Amino acid sequence: MAPSIRTSTVAANGLTFATDQAGEGDTTAILLHGFPEARQSWSRQLPFLAGLGWHAIAPDLRGYGGSSRPTGKAAYHLDHLTDDVAALFAVLGGRRRILIGHDWGGVIAWQTALRGKLALDALIILNAPHPDVFARVLADGWRQKRKSWYVAFFQLPWLPEWLMTRELGKPLAQMFRQHSGKISDAQIEIYRQNAIEPGAATAMINYYRANFPVLERGAGTHPKLTVPTLMIWGEDDLALDIALTQGNEQHVADFTLRKLPGVSHWVQQDAPDRVNELIAEWARTKGLA
């Protein structure tokens, strides 16, 4: 029988985080979701990772779902988002620390590792490039600029929130159905309900508003990353060009890339079994499972 998922709150960095957790043990794996999702996007990974002997925890990021929702754009700067990760690891303990992130969770995971906020034993990234790769591809041509049009749009006041939440969040639900087709209605309903909570859409979009300059300029002067890193990439990504898979190895000493043809941006939900297999195979080669 697969380990069950338990829900609890964790206090860290002055906030309260709603979490889903599975497993026990001295290997702590924190899984960070993307926009506009929630901790439940990892529902197929948590029991599997617990089966590897890990204590797997998926929090709602600040501003999302059942977690604290600070007000103001500045509260969502990467300085605070990476501090959240370090504080969660400190509270949860564990001899080994594995950080897993998808989309915005991947952005936060890269930045946490690059800034040296804490010692990590492994980094697993799903559809989120190294920040220097994103900055380079964005500057090189219009293909990624066209795909990233929404990032500029999100800089506008109030209009992005209105469009996302009108008709009780119907556009958000339609977006998931149009671009994935494999995410369950129950899962989409969680995301829709979360987005229409008071202040939630603004908090979610403030990730883009607070970090627009950071996304454009890349990692800056950070050294080459030494944390063993696995990147899993769904090739049918609506927002991120496949060119973003190229060149990440120049910034990471121990880098592994695995591509999944026919899989959308929502990779861990579109192909959960394959994602789990890839994580387990890689983790075993690194002595982590």
C-alpha positions as CSV (number, residue, x, y, z in Angstrom):
1,M,0.0,0.0,0.0
2,A,1.3,3.4,-1.0
3,P,2.0,5.8,1.9
4,S,-0.9,8.1,2.6
5,I,-0.9,11.9,2.3
6,R,-1.4,13.9,5.5
7,T,-2.2,17.6,5.6
8,S,-0.9,20.0,8.2
9,T,0.4,23.5,8.7
10,V,4.0,24.5,9.2
11,A,5.1,27.8,10.7
12,A,8.2,29.2,9.1
13,N,9.7,32.6,8.3
14,G,6.9,34.4,10.1
15,L,4.2,32.7,8.0
16,T,2.0,29.7,8.1
17,F,2.2,27.2,5.2
18,A,-0.5,24.6,4.4
19,T,1.3,21.4,3.5
20,D,0.6,18.0,2.2
21,Q,3.2,15.4,3.4
22,A,4.0,11.8,3.0
23,G,6.6,9.5,4.5
24,E,9.2,9.8,7.2
25,G,12.9,9.6,7.4
26,D,16.0,11.7,7.4
27,T,15.8,12.7,3.8
28,T,13.6,15.8,3.5
29,A,12.3,16.6,0.0
30,I,10.3,19.9,-0.4
31,L,8.3,20.2,-3.6
32,L,7.4,23.7,-4.8
33,H,4.5,24.2,-7.2
34,G,4.1,26.7,-10.0
35,F,1.6,29.3,-11.2
36,P,-1.4,29.1,-10.9
37,E,-1.4,25.8,-9.1
38,A,-1.1,24.6,-5.5
39,R,0.4,21.9,-3.3
40,Q,-2.0,19.3,-4.8
41,S,-0.2,19.4,-8.1
42,W,2.3,17.0,-6.4
43,S,-0.4,14.5,-5.3
44,R,1.0,11.7,-7.5
45,Q,4.6,12.4,-6.4
46,L,4.3,12.5,-2.6
47,P,3.4,8.9,-1.9
48,F,6.0,7.7,-4.5
49,L,8.8,9.7,-3.0
50,A,7.8,8.5,0.5
51,G,8.3,5.0,-0.9
52,L,11.9,5.9,-1.7
53,G,12.4,6.6,2.0
54,W,12.0,10.3,1.8
55,H,9.9,12.7,3.9
56,A,8.2,14.5,1.1
57,I,6.4,17.9,1.7
58,A,4.5,20.0,-0.7
59,P,3.6,23.4,0.7
60,D,1.2,26.0,-0.8
61,L,3.6,28.9,-1.6
62,R,3.0,32.2,0.2
63,G,-0.1,33.8,-1.2
64,Y,-1.5,30.5,-2.4
65,G,-4.2,28.2,-1.1
66,G,-4.2,27.7,2.6
67,S,-0.8,29.5,3.3
68,S,-0.4,33.0,4.6
69,R,-1.1,35.8,2.1
70,P,1.1,38.9,2.8
71,T,-0.1,42.1,1.1
72,G,2.0,44.2,-1.2
73,K,4.2,43.4,-4.2
74,A,7.4,43.5,-2.3
75,A,6.4,40.6,-0.1
76,Y,6.7,38.3,-3.2
77,H,10.3,39.2,-4.1
78,L,12.7,36.2,-4.5
79,D,14.6,37.4,-1.4
80,H,11.5,36.4,0.6
81,L,10.5,33.3,-1.4
82,T,14.0,31.8,-1.0
83,D,14.0,32.6,2.7
84,D,10.7,30.7,2.9
85,V,12.4,27.6,1.5
86,A,15.4,27.8,3.9
87,A,13.1,28.3,6.9
88,L,10.9,25.3,5.9
89,F,14.0,23.1,5.7
90,A,15.2,24.4,9.1
91,V,11.8,23.6,10.7
92,L,11.4,20.2,9.1
93,G,14.9,19.0,9.7
94,G,16.5,16.0,8.0
95,R,20.0,14.9,7.4
96,R,19.7,15.2,3.6
97,R,17.8,18.0,1.8
98,I,16.3,17.7,-1.7
99,L,14.6,20.6,-3.4
100,I,12.1,20.0,-6.2
101,G,10.4,22.8,-8.1
102,H,8.1,23.2,-11.1
103,D,7.5,26.5,-13.1
104,W,7.7,29.3,-10.4
105,G,8.6,26.6,-7.9
106,G,11.5,25.8,-10.2
107,V,12.5,29.5,-10.4
108,I,12.6,29.6,-6.6
109,A,14.5,26.3,-6.4
110,W,17.2,27.6,-8.8
111,Q,17.5,30.8,-6.8
112,T,17.6,29.1,-3.4
113,A,20.5,26.9,-4.6
114,L,22.4,29.7,-6.4
115,R,22.1,32.1,-3.4
116,G,23.5,29.4,-1.1
117,K,20.6,29.9,1.3
118,L,21.3,26.4,2.7
119,A,23.2,23.2,1.9
120,L,21.3,21.0,-0.6
121,D,22.0,17.4,-1.5
122,A,20.0,17.5,-4.8
123,L,18.0,19.8,-7.0
124,I,15.2,18.5,-9.2
125,I,13.7,21.0,-11.7
126,L,10.7,20.6,-13.9
127,N,10.2,23.0,-16.8
128,A,12.1,25.9,-15.5
129,P,15.5,26.9,-16.9
130,H,18.6,28.1,-15.1
131,P,18.1,31.9,-14.8
132,D,21.1,32.7,-17.0
133,V,19.7,30.5,-19.8
134,F,16.3,32.1,-19.6
135,A,17.9,35.6,-19.8
136,R,20.0,34.6,-22.8
137,V,17.2,33.0,-24.8
138,L,14.9,35.9,-24.0
139,A,17.5,38.3,-25.3
140,D,18.4,36.3,-28.4
141,G,15.1,36.5,-30.3
142,W,11.4,36.9,-30.4
143,R,10.3,33.3,-30.0
144,Q,10.6,33.2,-26.2
145,K,9.4,36.8,-26.0
146,R,6.2,35.8,-27.8
147,K,5.7,33.0,-25.4
148,S,6.4,35.2,-22.4
149,W,3.9,38.0,-23.4
150,Y,1.8,37.3,-20.3
151,V,4.8,38.3,-18.1
152,A,4.7,41.9,-19.4
153,F,0.9,41.8,-19.3
154,F,1.0,40.9,-15.6
155,Q,2.8,44.2,-14.9
156,L,-0.5,46.0,-15.4
157,P,-2.6,46.9,-12.4
158,W,-5.9,45.1,-11.7
159,L,-6.7,43.9,-15.3
160,P,-4.8,40.6,-15.1
161,E,-6.6,39.8,-11.8
162,W,-10.0,40.6,-13.4
163,L,-9.4,38.5,-16.5
164,M,-8.2,35.5,-14.4
165,T,-11.1,35.6,-11.9
166,R,-14.1,36.7,-14.0
167,E,-17.0,34.3,-14.1
168,L,-15.7,32.8,-10.9
169,G,-12.4,31.8,-12.4
170,K,-13.7,30.2,-15.5
171,P,-10.8,31.4,-17.8
172,L,-8.3,29.8,-15.5
173,A,-10.1,26.5,-15.6
174,Q,-10.3,26.7,-19.4
175,M,-6.6,27.4,-19.7
176,F,-5.7,24.1,-17.9
177,R,-8.2,22.1,-20.0
178,Q,-7.0,23.6,-23.3
179,H,-3.3,23.1,-22.6
180,S,-3.2,19.8,-20.7
181,G,-6.2,17.6,-21.1
182,K,-4.9,15.3,-18.4
183,I,-5.4,17.3,-15.2
184,S,-8.5,16.1,-13.5
185,D,-11.5,18.3,-13.0
186,A,-11.2,17.9,-9.3
187,Q,-7.6,19.2,-9.4
188,I,-8.6,22.1,-11.7
189,E,-11.4,23.0,-9.3
190,I,-8.9,23.4,-6.4
191,Y,-6.9,25.8,-8.5
192,R,-10.0,27.7,-9.5
193,Q,-11.4,28.1,-6.0
194,N,-8.0,29.1,-4.7
195,A,-7.6,31.9,-7.3
196,I,-11.0,33.5,-6.5
197,E,-10.3,33.8,-2.8
198,P,-10.0,37.5,-1.7
199,G,-6.5,38.8,-2.6
200,A,-5.3,35.5,-4.0
201,A,-5.1,36.4,-7.7
202,T,-3.1,39.6,-6.8
203,A,-0.7,37.6,-4.6
204,M,-0.1,35.1,-7.4
205,I,0.5,37.7,-10.0
206,N,2.7,39.7,-7.7
207,Y,5.4,36.9,-8.2
208,Y,5.8,38.3,-11.7
209,R,5.5,42.0,-10.7
210,A,8.0,41.8,-7.9
211,N,10.6,39.8,-9.9
212,F,10.3,41.2,-13.5
213,P,13.9,42.7,-13.5
214,V,15.3,39.5,-11.9
215,L,13.8,37.3,-14.6
216,E,15.3,39.5,-17.4
217,R,18.8,39.8,-16.0
218,G,19.5,36.2,-15.0
219,A,21.5,35.0,-12.0
220,G,24.1,37.7,-12.0
221,T,27.5,36.8,-10.5
222,H,26.6,33.5,-8.8
223,P,29.2,30.8,-9.3
224,K,28.7,27.5,-11.1
225,L,26.3,25.4,-9.2
226,T,27.8,22.2,-7.6
227,V,24.5,20.7,-6.3
228,P,23.7,17.5,-8.4
229,T,20.8,18.7,-10.6
230,L,18.1,16.8,-12.6
231,M,16.0,18.7,-15.1
232,I,12.8,17.1,-16.4
233,W,11.2,18.9,-19.3
234,G,7.8,18.4,-21.0
235,E,8.5,19.3,-24.6
236,D,4.9,20.6,-25.4
237,D,5.3,23.7,-23.2
238,L,3.0,26.5,-23.9
239,A,5.1,29.1,-22.1
240,L,8.7,28.0,-22.3
241,D,10.6,27.3,-25.5
242,I,12.5,24.0,-26.0
243,A,15.6,26.1,-26.5
244,L,15.6,26.7,-22.8
245,T,16.8,23.2,-22.3
246,Q,20.1,24.0,-24.0
247,G,23.1,25.4,-22.1
248,N,22.0,24.6,-18.6
249,E,24.9,22.2,-18.2
250,Q,27.3,25.2,-18.6
251,H,26.1,26.5,-15.2
252,V,25.9,23.2,-13.3
253,A,28.8,20.9,-12.6
254,D,26.6,17.8,-12.3
255,F,23.7,18.2,-14.6
256,T,21.2,15.6,-16.1
257,L,18.5,16.5,-18.6
258,R,15.5,14.3,-19.4
259,K,12.9,15.4,-22.0
260,L,9.4,14.1,-22.3
261,P,7.9,14.3,-25.8
262,G,4.2,15.0,-26.0
263,V,4.0,16.2,-22.5
264,S,2.8,19.7,-21.6
265,H,4.2,22.4,-19.3
266,W,2.2,20.7,-16.4
267,V,4.7,17.8,-16.6
268,Q,4.2,16.1,-13.2
269,Q,0.5,16.1,-13.7
270,D,0.5,15.1,-17.4
271,A,3.0,12.2,-17.0
272,P,3.2,11.4,-13.2
273,D,4.4,7.8,-13.6
274,R,7.2,8.8,-16.0
275,V,8.3,11.7,-13.8
276,N,8.4,9.5,-10.8
277,E,10.5,6.9,-12.6
278,L,13.0,9.5,-13.8
279,I,13.4,10.9,-10.3
280,A,13.9,7.5,-8.8
281,E,16.4,6.4,-11.4
282,W,18.4,9.5,-11.0
283,A,18.2,9.5,-7.2
284,R,19.6,6.0,-7.1
285,T,22.6,6.9,-9.2
286,K,23.3,9.7,-6.7
287,G,22.9,7.4,-3.7
288,L,19.8,9.2,-2.5
289,A,17.3,6.3,-2.7
